[in-house]
Amino acid sequence: MSTIKLDEQLTSDVLTFLNVAASTPTLSVLEKLLAAYYCTVPWESVFRIVRRAETAVPNPRWPHIFWQQAMSQGSGGTCFESNYAFFALLQALGYEGYLTINNMGDSIGCHTAIVVLLDGQKWLVDVGLPLYALLPISRRGVLHRSSPFLHYVVRPDGRSRYQIERRPHPKLNAFTLIDEPVDDATYRAATAADYGENGLFLDFVIINKIINHEPWRFNMAERPWQLNRFDWGQRIDTPLNGDTATAVAEHFGLDTAVVQHAFNLTQHNYPND
């Protein structure tokens, strides 16, 4: 299992950033941490794209770098780095649990998540999708849980496997949870590999974040380039004015220069008509 955790000063800084008070581990505090995270830290590919271009070998943004950039430049990440950083925070706060590496359809080992143990119950925590609710895990049967944005179903599917579903969503199945602890060395190797030739989300800019209690997205792979807002399954598109990279950076609160750099590195893959 992973023993990675933030040091005392960085933990204090991150809690201040998330506006969550330090407390003993409880379900309600964990819910506050999750909600604070997805309203503050975006799911995004921008900083991964730039990081890859600036380093000769795969060099992930490990938790201390991840959190420093989040606090100073508005960054986030995709699943491997995001869940690792959030788990390092949880470890520093005294939560017990482990990291997992999971499947999405035919894509094997492409998604990560956290399992937290509280009062004898397992809870699925995933800031790398993200899941907008803590989901109970049980072999006893199908479990349901709702968030302000989606309804979730946890469906047992064989030994140590669960289908994680969401409604309303164009892709009902979010991923297959493989409820088996992954040791730190294996997780770090997979994180580094995600910067390699077969790494995901390295060829286009995509950003998701809850802004003013609404889910927003920008996806370079969809044309014309625009902002997308989601209201319980309904998508509302908003045109972008002026320079797209600047407008996207300002909307999601990311460092403008870094977003512009990521656009310059990738926009030739998805030219705007």
N, C-alpha and C positions, 0 to 999 in steps of 0.2 A: 504494500500500500504506500501511497505518497505521504511523506512527512513535510512537504514544502509548506512554509507558512511565512507571512510577512513579519518583519521585526516590529517592535513595539511602537516606534515613532511613525513608521509608514502606516501601520494599522490605525493609529490615531488620526493621521492626516486623511486617510481614505474614509473613515467614519465621518469626519467633518465634511468632506467633499460630498458624501452621500446624505448628509444631514440625518444620521441615525446615531443615537446615543449608545455608548458601550453598555453591554448588559450580559447577563448569563444566558447561555443558549436555551431558547424556548421556541416553540412553533410560531408564536406571534411575532417575535423579533426576527425570525428567519423570513417571515412574510414581508416585514417592513424592509429588510435588506434587499430582497428580491425586487420589490416594487420600486425602491429607490434606485436600484441598479438600472432597470430597464427604462426608467424615466430620465436617467442621467448619462448613461454610457451607451452609445449606439452599437448596433451590430453593423460592422462595416469592413470593407476590403481595402480602403484607401491606404492605411498605414502599412498593411502587409505588402501591398504593391510597391510602395516606396522603399520599404525596408529591404525587400528582395533585390531591387535595382541597385541599392547602395552597398550591398555586402557580396563578397566574392563566393562565399559558401553559405548554406542555409544557417541563418542566425536568428532564431525566433525572438520575439519580444517576451522574455520571461517575466514573471509577475511584477518584479520591482520596476522594470522598464514600462510594462503595460500600464501600471497605475500612475506612474509619473507622467506619462504622455496623456493619459486620460484627464488628469487634473490640470495639466498645463496647456494641452492642445485640443482637448475635446474628443480625443480618439476613443475607439473601442476595438473590436476585433471580430474574428469568426470563431468557430466553436473551440478549437484546440487551445488557443491562447486565452480566450475569454473565460472558459470554464476553469482553466488552470489558475488564472489570476483570482477568480472568485473563490475557488476552493482554498487557495492560500490565505485569503482573508478569513474564510470560515474556520480554517485550522487555527489561525491566530486567536480567534474569538472563542475557541474551545469546543467547536462542533466536531462530532465524530462522523466519519463516513469514508467514502472512497470514490475514485474516478472510474469511469467506464468508457469503453470505446465500442461504438454501435454501428448498425447498418441502416441505410436508407434504400429500400427496395433492393435492386441488384448491386448497389454500391456498398461494398464491404469495408467496414472499418473507417468510414468517412465522417462519422459524427461522434461527438463526445457528450457526456453528461455526468452529473454528480448524484450520488446517493447519500443522503444524510440519515443517520439513525437518531431518533428522538423518542424516548419513553417506550422503547420496544417496537416502534413503527418505522418502516422505511419510507422515506420521502424522496421523490425524484425532483432534483433541482437542475435547471438547464438555462443558463443565461446565454448559451451559444446557439440557440435557435431563433429567439428565446421562447421558453414556455412562460406564460404570464401568470402561472399559478404553481404552487407546490402540489405535486401529484402523489397520492398514497400508492404504495406498491404492495400487493398481496396476492398470494396464490389462491386465495379463497374464492375469487370470482372477479367479475368486471366491476370497476370502480369509476365513478364520475366525479368531476369537479369543474367548477366554472370560474372564469376570470371576467374582468370587465370587457374583454375583447373577444374571447373565444370560449367554447365549452370543450372540455377534454374528456377522453375515455382512456382508461388503462385496461388493456385486455390481455390476460395471460395467454401465452402461445407456446407451450412446451417448457422444458426445463430451463429455468433462468432467463426466459424470454418473454417480453411483453410488447404488444403493439400499442403504440402511443398515437391516438387519433384526436382530431380537432374538427370542430364544426362551429360556424360555417366557414369553409375554406375550400379552395379549388383542389387542393391535395389533401384528401381525408387523412391518409396515413402520414404522420410526421416522421416517425422512424421506428425501428425495432430496438428496444432497449435490451441489451445483453447484461443482465445483472450479475456481473462477475468483476471483482476488483482488479484494477490494472496497476501494476507497480510503477514507481516513479520513473525508472529507467526506460521502461517500455513506452510510457506516455510521452516522455521527452523526445524519444526517438521518433515516435509518430508525429509529434509536433514539428520537429525538424524536417521530416519527410514531406510534410504538407507545404513546405517552401520549395520543394523540388519540382521535377519535370511534370509530375502528375498532381501537383498541389491544386487545390480548388480556389476559385475566386481570385486568381492572380492576373487575369487578363481583362477584367472589366470592373468598373466602379459600381458598387452596390451598397446602399446604406438603408438601415431601418432604425427607427427610434420613436418612442412615445413622446409626443410634443403636445402640451396642453391637453393631456388625457385622450389623445387620438393617435392611432398608429399611422406613421408616415413612412414613405419609401421613395428612394430614387434608384432606378435600375438602368444603367447605361446600355444593357443588352436589348432594351425595348425602345422602339422608335415610334414617334418623335420623342425626344427627351422631355420629360415632364415629371412633376411630383405627383405621387399617388397617396391618397388618404383613404383609409378603410373604416367603414362604419358597420360593424357586425355582418361582414361578408360583402357589403356593397362597396365598390371601388369608385372614388371620385378623383378625377384627374385635374391637375392645376398646371397651366402653362408656366414656363420659366422665362423670365425677362432678363435681357442683358447677357453678360458672359455666363454660360451655364455653370462652369466650375465655381465661380464666385458666388452665384446664387445658391448653389447646392451647399457650399461651405457655410454660408450665412444662415441658411434655413436649419441645418442640423447642428450648428455650433462647432464645426471643425475648423482647424487652422487652415486659412485660405491658401497659403503658399503650398502646403502639403497636398491639398485637394487638387490644386492646379497642376502640381507635378505629377500626380497620379493620372489625371486626365491626359497630360502630354505623353505619358508612357503607354496609354492604353486606347485612346479614343480612335486611333487608326483601325482598331479591330472592329469598332462599331460606329462608323461615320453617321452623323445625323443627316437625314434626307432633307 
